[in-house]
């Protein structure tokens, strides 16, 4: 049910950001407050029984539902940002992209060692950013509680990349 609602709302943008790519635009979902609430409720149902001490949302679209999910679960929200965006003391992780490298950061006081952190992003593609986020959380003494995504692009094999980190990979709409 929720999968069909999400797929009906998503807009395909051909040749974005480059020729041959069909971009899955989730912004139409944001025009529907009821659907947004249903998405968060679906995540809450899916993570029931999992120990979650905080939700880490990956910049920037992981903030959209990640914050609401954290609030619904009654746990802190941890923003995972690109380098240079967090104002306090940070720990960084540099990771490989298909065309170079990128750097993500977390505040060093974002969570306590031993906390179980649920990682959220809007889209699971190759899994590179959430894998790097997982490594950073683990380097800081946290444990990955699982992953949540609004959309997953199965043909890019991101699920296979992150499942060894934690097999609780929740994707609401799969392509």
C-alpha positions, 0 to 999 in steps of 0.5 A, a space after each residue: 500500500 505505502 509502496 504504491 502511494 510513494 511510487 504514484 507521487 514520485 516524478 521521473 526526470 529523464 536525463 538528470 543529472 546527466 544523459 541516460 539517468 532517470 532521476 527519481 524526484 521525491 519532492 512531490 511527496 513533500 506536497 502531501 502531508 498525509 503521505 509524509 506522515 504515512 511514510 514515517 508511520 511505516 518506518 516506525 512499524 518496520 523498526 519496531 523491536 529494534 533498539 534505536 538510541 538515535 537516528 542519523 540522517 544523511 545530508 540533505 534529503 535524509 533530514 526530511 523524514 529522518 528528523 520526523 522518524 526520530 521524533 516519533 521514536 522519541 530519540 535524538 536526531 543526528 545530522 550527517 553533513 558534508 565537510 565544513 557544515 557542522 560548527 562544533 568539533 567533528 570526526 570526518 570520513 573520506 570515502 570513494 565515489 565513482 568520480 572521486 572522493 567525498 567527505 562526511 562529518 559528525 559532531 564528536 558529541 552526537 551520540 555516546 559510545 555503545 549507542 545503536 544508531 539507525 541510519 536514514 536516507 531518502 534513496 538507496 542507490 550504490 550505498 556508498 554514502 551510508 556505508 561511509 556513514 556506518 564506518 564513521 559511526 562505528 569508528 566513534 563507538 556506535 553500533 549500526 541499528 539498521 537502515 531506512 530508505 524511502 526509495 531503493 534502486 535495486 539495480 545499483 546493488 546498494 542493498 548488497 553493499 550495506 547488508 553485511 553491515 546490518 541486515 535490517 535494510 528497510 526500503 519502502 518503494 523498490 525499483 
